[in-house]
Amino acid sequence: MKLLRFGPVGEEKPGLLDEHGQIRDLSGVVADINAEALSPKGLAQLAALDAATLPAVNEPVRVGAPIPRPGKFIGIGLNYADHAEEAGLPIPDQPIVFYKAASCISGPNDDILHPRGSDRLDYEVEFAFVIGTGGRYISREDAWDHIAGYTLVNDISERTFQMDRGGLWSKGKSFDTFGPTGPYLVTRDEIPAPQNHPLKATVNGEVRQDGTTETMIFDIPSIIEHLSLYQTLEPGDLVCTGTPPGVGMGLRPPQYLVPGDQIELSSPVLGTQSMQVIKDPLA
């Protein structure tokens, strides 16, 4: 099942994509793709619906992020062995955890803002999971049962803000539009092998990243076990699992994003994102 949200910014409605690629309106069934809808019971009720009986959305619509603003938007840094190698950094012995502000989440095709003072704006295609059943001290053996589904995220990063301004990575990860998410929340049954899943990113038509989740250092159950040692994970929390090699910072010479650049992210089942970098009108 592919869940989504559609409509103008701030006015999104819940929906699903039927087997024919038609968006169906779920607003008469659920208020949003929220904690209740993401619970095992909620997902089972949605899966039991006859999609053909739901109103079809026939006019062109904007697709927003597939979940409302999450309580936590968590990233795992340097989690692909080949990405750590291109960055010239040692393989971490524990997951590197950082947080992105929930306010940075945007739709999969929304423009990316080039902030004031930015000179090293970068892209990162990432396989992400969404928590459906919360908890703490979750064992890796039970971890899969806590996942509602998967989605695609572009972990946009401003490297100067991230690395040269002191403090936490979050400075370079949290600007508005730095978290394009979607287009879909894909339930677990549709991706039976999440640890061998392709990810691709292009910039202006040039393939920059073409990898697979197989090279993750810490797999998804390990990430959930680790995170839940230090915090309660809650339904709707969004967790990015790292990026394969080919980011702008890792190229020789580095190639960073500038206004006018067109980025496309794609992954089987998870769908495609297409976005343009624009100068922040307030910069």
Secondary structure, DSSP 8 states (H G I E B T S, - for coil): -EEEEESSTT--EEEEE-TTS-EEE-TTT-SSSSHHHHSHHHHHHHHTS-GGGS-B--S---B--SS-S-S-EEEEES-BHHHHHHHT----SS-EEEE--GGGEE-TTS-EEE-TT-S-EE--EEEEEEESS-BSS--TTTGGGGEEEEEEEE--EEHHHHHHSSS-GGGGT-STT-EEB-S-EEEGGG-S-GGG-EEEEEETTEEEEEEEGGGBSS-HHHHHHHHHHHS-B-TT-EEE----S--GGGSSS---B-TT-EEEEEETTTEEEEEEEEE-TT-
